[in-house]
Amino acid sequence: MAAIGILSTLAVLPYAVRAGADDRTADPALDRLSAAWNALHGYSVMINAHEVLDGKVDDHQLHYVFEKPQHAELDVVGGSQIGATIVWNGGNRLTFYKRGLSFFKLHAGIHDKAVTSLRGNTLLAGDMGDILTCFGSHRDALTETDGPDLDGGKTSEIRMNYHGAPCPDDPPADRNVTLDVIDVSQSSGLVVERRRYEGDVLVERWDLTGYKIDPNPKPTG
């Protein structure tokens, strides 16, 4: 099964971002994102993903569900590997199968090529806690500006400039990424796009729509 690239997308959780002047520090927005993540139990979102590597291009549409502390499910609903489902319930392994053939399930390690994206993103690369820790440790590299109009609405933009993969879960293919950009809707407080660049070249983009937020944990017992 070919790559299914979600996965750095999860710097994509909702948070309120204050609009303001260009080229200001991103610390306030990052702090609000951390608070929102700590208060959130789960969410689902549609992701239109685009990845480029060594002249190859992979475009696909994904439905992604995440629930704390350790459940994630990814359905490929368009593009390459349509019909594939990946499920993670903690640990270093996950299950994948084709819709309609769920009785025939396969298992793989998180870094297995069968369950990573074209650029090597894994399901756990989307752990927002790890991403926030990473961004927080590179505050000197962050700026917050007014972003582009997306989906007919204004956005705020957080940009991280760096050389080499700065986050523990970044795959080897991201060693040449120099800019990570997150655009957040000023009206909804949701991340609506994420882009990564090698110099001036766009190598990854995720458009995010149709969020459904679950702020409360499910009852047990």
N, C-alpha and C positions, 0 to 999 in steps of 0.2 A: 504494500500500500504506500502510495507516495505521500509526500509531506503535507501536513495540514498546519498552516501557519497562523496561529492565533497570537502569538503567545507573548510576545512582549506586550500585546495589546492591553494588558491589564494595568498598565498605567492608565487605565481608562475608567476608573471608578468615579462616581459622582462627587463633586465638591463645589461649594460656592466660591467664586473668585471675584474679588473686588476689581472693577474697571478703574483705570487710572492712567497716569502718564507713562510714556514710553521709557524703556530701559531702566526699570526699577528692580530692586531685588525681589526674588520670587519667594522669599521666606514666608510672608503671611499666607499666601495661597497654599504653599506646601504644608504649613501647619494646619490649615483648615482641612486639607485633604487627609492628613493623618487623623484628625478628630473624626471626620466622616467615616473613614475606614474602621476605626475602633468601634463606632456605634452601629455599623452595618452588619447584618447577618448574611445576606445573600442577594443575588441579583441575576438577571438574564439580559442578554443584549444580542442584537444582530451585528455582525462584523463583515464588512466588505474588505477583503485583505488583498494586498498587492506586494509581491516580493520579487527582487531581481538579484541574480547571482551568476557571475561568469557567463553573461550573455543569455541566460535562461530567465524566463518570466513565468511566475505562477500567480494566477488570479482565481480567487474562490470566495464563496459566501458561507458564513458560519453562524450557527446559533450556539451561543455559549452560556452555560449556567454554572454559577459558583455558589457554594454554601460553606460557611465556616463550620468546623475548623479544617476539614479535609475531604471535601467532595467537589469534583468538577466534572462537567459533561460537555462534550463538543460534538455537534452534528454538522456535517458538511452538506449544505443544502443547495450549492451551486458551484460550478466550475470543476476543477480537478478533484477527483476522488469523491464525487457526489454520492451520497448515500452512506458514507462512512460515519461511524460513531466511536468516540473514545471516552472512556469512563475512568476516573481516578478516585480511589477511596482511601488515600493515605499510603505511605510507604514509597518504595522506589520502583513499583511496577504498576501497570495499568492494563485495562482490558479494551480490546477494540473488535468491532464486527461491522458487517454491512446491514443496513436496515432491511428488514424482511428475512434476515438470516441470523437473528439474534441467538438461535440455538447453537450456532457455530461460532463460538467466541475464541479469540486468540489473546495471548498475553505477551507483554513485552516490557523491557526496561524503559524507564522514562526517556533515556537518551537513544533508544533504538531508532534507526533511520526510518523504520516503518511508521513511526508515530511522531516524527518531528517535521518541521516545515522545510522548505527549500533552503532557507538560510540556517537551519539547525535549531530553531526555537522549539522549546519543549513546553509541555503543559505547565510544569512548575515554574517556568520563566515568568508566568503570569501572577505569581504570588505577590499581591500588593504590599504585604508587610515587608518582604525583601526589597521590593522596588523603592518603597518609601525610605527604607534604611539606606539604600544606595544613593538616592537623590539627596537625602539629608547629609550624607557624608561628602557631598560635592557641592555644598551651598555656594562656594566661591565661584563655581562655574555656571550658576543659574541666573537668568534674568527673566523678568515678567514684563510683557508688553501688550498693547492692544493687538488682538489677532485679526485675521481676515473674517469677512462675512461668510458664514457657512450655513446652508439650509435656510437662507433668508434671515439669519440672525447674527448678531455681533458676538464675537468671542474674545476671551483673554488668552494669552499665549505664554507658556513657560518653555524656555529654551535652555538646554544644557549643552555647552560646548566642551568637547574633550577629545583626547586621542587615545585609542585603544579601548577595549571593552571595559567599562568601569564597574559593572555590576557582576556579582558572582555567577548569576545564571545566564549571562550573555554568552552565546555560542561563539566558536572561533571565527566564524564568518563576519562577526561584528567588530573584529579587531581594527578594521579600517573606518568604522563609523566615527564621524567627527562632530555631528550635531543631532540631538534628539529634541523633537518639538511636540508639544501637547497643546491642542486648542480646545478651550472650554467654553461652552455656551454661557453667555452672561445672563440669559433669561432662565435657563433650567439648572445651571450649575453642573452640567454633565459634560464629560469629555466627548467631543464629537469627531475628533480626528487626531491621529498620531502619525508623525513622519520621522524617518531617520535618513540621514544623508552621509555620503562619503564625499567630502568636499562639497561641490555644487550638485552632485548626482544623487537623485532620490533613489534609495534602494529598498525602502519599506514604507508602506502606508496602510493605515487601517481607518476606515470610515465606520462610525458607530451610531446605530439608530435603534429605536424601539426598546429603550430600557424598561425593565420592570424590576422594581426595588422591593426587597423583603427586609424590613428593618428589624424583625424580631425572630429569635430562634424558635424552631418548632418545639412544641411540648413533647416531653418524653414520658414513658411509663404507660 
